Amino acid sequence: MLQWDEHNRAVSGKHEFRVFYDPDSSRSQDRPWIMVIRELGEDGVHAHIHHSTHFTEVDAKKAAKQWAGPRTP
């Protein structure tokens, strides 16, 4: 289970989950919450692997908990 801190950040294994409120950057004004997942590299480099937009903060955190991992080609 993801444990969210006061900055809407959680870490699980080698993945960092962040939830942001940013209606200006969102693809849709109806979905102002953005959930971003990055892979934490051993050398300190983070690689962006997924993002999605959501109606509410709760929806974004639920999507993070349900995320099944990066797509494989």
Stockholm file with secondary structure:
# STOCKHOLM 1.0

chainA/1-73         MLQWDEHNRAVSGKHEFRVFYDPDSSRSQDRPWIMVIRELGEDGVHAHIHHSTHFTEVDAKKAAKQWAGPRTP
#=GR chainA/1-73 SS CCCCCTTSEEEETTEEEEEEECTTTSSCTTCCEEEEEEEECTTSCEEEEEEEEESSHHHHHHHHHHCCCCCCC
#=GC SS_cons        CCCCCTTSEEEETTEEEEEEECTTTSSCTTCCEEEEEEEECTTSCEEEEEEEEESSHHHHHHHHHHCCCCCCC
//
